[in-house]
Amino acid sequence: MKKLIAASMLLALCIAACENRQQSSDSKETAEDQNEAKFDNTQVESDAAFTVKAADGGMMEVELGKLAQTKATHKEVKDFGNMMTTDHSGANDELKSLAQTKNISLPAALSEDKQKKYNELNEKQAGEFDREYISFMIKDHEEDIEAFREQANEGKDPDLRKWATSKIPTLEHHLAEARRIDSVLLKRK
């Protein structure tokens, strides 16, 4: 009887440890692993990797946009945050629908890296937040534009190429606005 109780307790501890490991795993990595298991074709894997990265980035843009709307002190930064939330929410919905038709798994939550950046910005004080957020938006949109252009030019799936191509003008507009706001903030120093 004691052995049965000890074995039951050991089993319960193992199950709890497995559940904790699954819950703490990076959602982006989980999606990437699922896609690698589904797609053994490197061409499809490349499109899936772009899709996962775009989804992770899009979710971060929405969350940071919401944060900017509540934490920013300058109206331009609050308005920019609103634009990020609106534009990236729509793009995220489109991407989710497209990924579903392609059987591509997407992350359900921010990756650890994106969550870390969110936490860093959330810890900033009001005026410092505005400058750090806009500076990050410039860097992030420069990287996004490069990745979307690469997908538009080199992606294998025509639907994903078309989607990436259609988002480049919006990303360029976001970058231009972030740079404009950055110059306004510099003048106010």
Buried (B, 14 or more C-beta within 10 A) or exposed (E): EEEEEEEEEEEEEEEEEEEEEEEEEBBBEBBBEBBEEBBEEEEBBBBBBBBBBBBBBBBBBBBBBBBBBEBBEBEBBBBBBBBBBEBBBEBBEBBBEBBEEBEBBBBEBBBBEBBEBBEEBEEBEEBEBBBBBBEBBBEBBBEBBEBBBEBBEEBBBEEBBEBBBEBBEBBBEBBEBBBEBBEBBEEEE
